[in-house]
């Protein structure tokens, strides 16, 4: 597999040598696609998690009270999961920016550990 690209976000409030660095991978996020609300809660994305939950409740209510075709409901679920998967890491970046984190650059590696190693080696 090729190298993955990560954006590097640093906290202006952190005092440690890593400056509270957070690495966010570019591209599609499978965990967010498969476990949307739980993924959002894991990353402290409260409003997106609430929105995802509200959508899923509304879809379940519509399926219960309206004569919807089950195939159509599955298509809505799949489309929503794909949208979440494609937008998830951008939601993380936006939330980090709201918390004061500053995007400082990019790191590349086969996995997160290698990307972190390369970043901290170059910025020590």
Order of alpha helices (4+ residues) and beta strands (2+ residues): beta-beta-alpha-alpha-alpha-alpha-beta-alpha
